[in-house]
């Protein structure tokens, strides 16, 4: 894997196109004493037999497979706008991961 970097969701443009495989982290969840480990990570995935929406599901740890939210795709290109993500998950302690 490449070098991973994160950007606060608040710094992402509303018009940013986010595709399947985009990962986000929600920090300061209160599950771990070590603040560096205190996050849940989610990945944007397809929903079986549904061409209109993506879903953010837990990517690792005990949240693996847990649904965070469902996001409407921009059709026909099949991406989600930054604006849509911000509205659904909020900005506080939320970061997008890039490689």
Phi, psi and omega in degrees: 000155179279185178288131182264137174223155180235150180230133176303137180302327179300334182272356180276134179294147177301328183273359181299131179271125180245130186250168174310136181100349176299136179245145174229157173235136173253113183267169178057051182273347178083017181264339185226143178291320179287113185300330179293334180260359187271071179209160167246141179245137182231154180231143179279120185228165174290156169252124184309128175062029178224112184267355185262343186225152165251169175226148170261120179238154178304137187258333184205170177066201184286354175267001181304125180088349180285136181280129175266309180194169176242135185236134179289132178279155167271115184261141013264002186282339177067054171229168176245140178278149176306321179302316180296316179298315180301318180295326185275323185250347181084168186258333187293124177058028180246130183229144173264138179259134176234150176242000000 
